[in-house]
Every structure is written in C-alpha cells, then in structure tokens.
C-alpha cells in the first residue's frame, strides 16, 4: 500500500467511524478518538473484505465497499460501547 493509499484510508476511516456511530441506536459513551480508531480499522477491514469478494474496484463510487465499511464500524462501535457499558 502506497502512502497516498494510507492517507486516504485514514480519512475515509474517520468518516466511516462517524457514520458507524450514527447508525448505532442510543447513546454511546465512547471517546471520539475511539470512534475514529474503530472507523479506521473498519475501513481497512471493509476494503479487505470487498477485495476478497471482488467488489473493491468498481467504476464510480464503490458503494458496496462503503456499505461494508460502515457496517463493520457500526458493529465495532456497538461492541466496544457494550463492553465499556458493562465495565462502568
């Protein structure tokens, strides 16, 4: 992965983390940096999953890849938020 790919993954990950948090119902008691970190990880995993299914490189906007990334971010936010809620 080239440096511009890493930067774009980070930026997309920040947006995906915010979208993932919006998708999860209720209030999450997560710090913003945790949400953004979840988004970056979800963006990278979503790209990997999309590549495995052969839908990572399409003409125009990669809607399937973006949907996978947001879904993974929502799952991550819900899981971390639920784990944090059990501790506190």
N, C-alpha and C positions, 0 to 999 in steps of 0.2 A: 504494500500500500504506500502510495506516494504521500508527500507532505500535504499537498492540496486535498487529497482524499481524507487525511486525518482531520484537517481543519473543517472540511465540510461535514464530516461525521460528528464532530463536536458541536457544530452549530445546529445541525439537524437534531442531534440528541437533546439539546437544550429545549428546542421547540417540542419535540416528541414527549419529553418529560412533563412539560406543562400541559400538553393535550391529554396525556395519560392521567394526570391528576384531575383534570376536569371531567374525564369520563367516569371516574370512580365516584359513586354517590356518597354523600355525607361529608363530614369534616375530617380531614386527615391532620394529625398532629406531627407532621414531618417538617423538618427544616428545609428551606428552599434548596440548599446545596445537595441534600439527599435526593430530592425530587429530580434535580438536574443530573445527578450522577446516575440515577435509575434510567433517566432518559437516554443518556449517552450509551449505557450498556444495552438498553433495549434497541437503540438504533443500530448498534453493531450486530447484535443477535438477529434482529429483523432482516438486515442485509444478508447475513449468513444463511438464514432460513430461506429467504427469497432466492438466493443463488442456488441452493440445493434443489429447489422446485423449478428452477429455470425461469423465474419471473423477475429477476433483478434488473435485467437490461431490456427495457421495452421502449417503444417510440413514445416520446412525450413524457408526461409525468408518470412516475411509477406508483400508481395508486395502490396496487396490491402490496408492494413493499412498504409503503407508508402505513397502510392499514395494519400490517403485521407489526410494525414498529410501535404504533400507538397501542395496539392490543397488548403487546409484551410490556410496554410501560405501565399500562393500567393494571396488569397482573402484578407487576413489581411493586407499584405504589400500594395496591391493596394488601399484598403480602407483608411488606415492610411496615405499613401502617398498622395492620392487625397484630404483628409481632410487637411493635412498640406499644400498642394499646394494652396488651397483656402484661407487659412489664410494669407499666405505670398505673 
